[in-house]
C-alpha cells in the first residue's frame, strides 16, 4: 500500500513536470495559427481558424527549402566527420599508454570545461583570418570542432571497457591493427557511437549562436535557427512568421529524437553495464 502511494506521488510529479515543459511548445503551436493581433489579445486562447496560410507564407518568405538544405548539409557533414574521426581518436588514446596520450586526451576535452562565450570572439577572428567567414565549409569545420571533444570523451570511456583480449586474439590470427579496429572494435562501439550521433545531430540542427557568428548575415549559408533569429531586432519582431517557422524547424528534430531515443538509453546503459 505504501509502495503504491509512492508510485502515485511520483507519477503526479512526473505529470506536473511534463506539463510544465510541454506548455511553451503547446503555446507556440497554438499561436502559430493566429495573426499578430490575436496573439497579443488572446495568447492563451485557441485560434479562430486552423488555416495553414501562415505556414505557407512562412515557407515562401524564408525560402525554407534552402534553409532546410543548409541545415541538413551542416548536420550530415558534421555528424559524418565526427562518426569517422572521433572513434579513431578515442580508440588510439585509450589503447596508448604513457603521459603523452593522457596529455593529448586532456587537451581535446578542455573545450568542454571552458564556457564557449569566453573564446567565441577569438574563434570568430580566427575564422575571419582564414577567410572562411560567411562560408559553409567554415561553419562545418567549426561545428565539428565544437562537437568533437564530447564525442571523444564519451567513446574514450567506452573503449577502455572493451576487453583488450579480443584485439589480442585478432592479432594472433594475423589481423592487422586497421582490420582489428574496423572488424572487431568498431562494431562493439555501435551503442555509444549511436548515442554520439544522436546528440550531435540534435545539437547541430538546433544551433544558432555558432551559425550566427560564422555565417553572419549571409542568407545563402544560414541554417533555419539563424534565419528565424534574424527576424527579430530592437525595433521589430515578426512573430506571425517566426512561430510557424519555429514549429516547422522543430518537427524534423522531434521525429528524429522520438525514433532514436531508445538508442540513446541503450548506449548509456551499455556503457554503465560494461563499467
Residue, then its C-alpha position, 0 to 999 in steps of 0.5 A: x500500500x505504501x509502495x503504491x502511494x509512492x508510485x502515485x506521488x511520483x507519477x503526479x510529479x512526473x505529470x506536473x513536470x511534463x506539463x510544465x515543459x510541454x506548455x511553451x511548445x503547446x503555446x507556440x503551436x497554438x499561436x502559430x495559427x493566429x495573426x499578430x493581433x490575436x496573439x497579443x489579445x488572446x495568447x492563451x486562447x485557441x485560434x479562430x481558424x486552423x488555416x495553414x496560410x501562415x505556414x505557407x507564407x512562412x515557407x515562401x518568405x524564408x525560402x525554407x527549402x534552402x534553409x532546410x538544405x543548409x541545415x541538413x548539409x551542416x548536420x550530415x557533414x558534421x555528424x559524418x566527420x565526427x562518426x569517422x574521426x572521433x572513434x579513431x581518436x578515442x580508440x588510439x588514446x585509450x589503447x596508448x599508454x604513457x603521459x603523452x596520450x593522457x596529455x593529448x586526451x586532456x587537451x581535446x576535452x578542455x573545450x568542454x570545461x571552458x564556457x564557449x562565450x569566453x573564446x567565441x570572439x577569438x574563434x570568430x577572428x580566427x575564422x575571419x583570418x582564414x577567410x572562411x567567414x560567411x562560408x559553409x565549409x567554415x561553419x562545418x569545420x567549426x561545428x565539428x570542432x565544437x562537437x568533437x571533444x564530447x564525442x571523444x570523451x564519451x567513446x574514450x570511456x567506452x573503449x577502455x571497457x572493451x576487453x583488450x583480449x579480443x584485439x589480442x586474439x585478432x592479432x594472433x590470427x594475423x589481423x592487422x591493427x586497421x582490420x582489428x579496429x574496423x572488424x572487431x572494435x568498431x562494431x562493439x562501439x555501435x551503442x555509444x557511437x549511436x548515442x554520439x550521433x544522436x546528440x550531435x545531430x540534435x545539437x547541430x540542427x538546433x544551433x544558432x549562436x555558432x551559425x550566427x557568428x560564422x555565417x553572419x548575415x549571409x542568407x545563402x549559408x544560414x541554417x533555419x535557427x539563424x534565419x528565424x533569429x534574424x527576424x527579430x531586432x530592437x525595433x521589430x519582431x515578426x512573430x506571425x512568421x517566426x512561430x510557424x517557422x519555429x514549429x516547422x524547424x522543430x518537427x524534423x528534430x522531434x521525429x528524429x529524437x522520438x525514433x532514436x531515443x531508445x538508442x540513446x538509453x541503450x548506449x548509456x546503459x551499455x556503457x554503465x553495464x560494461x563499467 
